[in-house]
Amino acid sequence: KNEVEQSPQNLTAQEGEFITINCSYSVGISALHWLQQHPGGGIVSLFMLSSGKKKHGRLIATINIQEKHSSLHITASHPRDSAVYICAVRGGATNKLIFGTGTLLAVQP
Amino acid sequence: KAGVTQTPRYLIKTRGQQVTLSCSPISGHRSVSWYQQTPGQGLQFLFEYFSETQRNKGNFPGRFSGRQFSNSRSEMNVSTLELGDSALYLCASSANRLEEETQYFGPGTRLLVL
């Protein structure tokens, strides 16, 4: 079993829909990151969380440390949100970054 | 500030050769991490360097090595290339090496081993 699990693996939405991507992890962590990767490879860090909730524009990230779970929400989705969203945690025995397998999001106009 | 730069962007090598990839962090950043991304394994951590010292290492064979220079630029080397080393190699920098810090990623070097 992977230490970081994301769901769903693939997601197709219509423009304007509310989107939720989930991340569960099995190790103790010091921080959780949400990353966005567009076709071509470039990765952008969206959020870093150690507790609670953060909001940036239409993006909201939450984390529940007790349940070892985080969610990334996108409100009023737009085709430009189409990308792979990756959850990563810093933790475990070696305190290195451990990545989920990513969620491929396609937002159709 | 200029972002993280990686050179070269694309590289084709043959099995058995070696390769050196370069990463220049954002000015003032002292921590550089390297990652490998493949379709099968996804993103995996390779190494982390801070102030010229390797602070953490992922589960990769000894063919993968790296170093960091006094100006924080970093290189990684892969010797005796194998087909499975074909991947996107990403580096990321952060100001220090605090767990709470945001990492800034470079565009990556896409390596193809034939």
Interface residues (C-beta under 8 A of the other chain):
Chain A: S30 A31 H33 L35 G41 G42 I43 V44 S45 M48 S50 I86 A88 R90 T94 N95 K96 L97 I98 F99 G100 T101 G102
Chain B: S33 Y35 Q37 G42 L43 Q44 F45 E48 N56 G58 L88 L90 A92 E99 E100 E101 T102 Q103 Y104 F105 P107 G108 R110
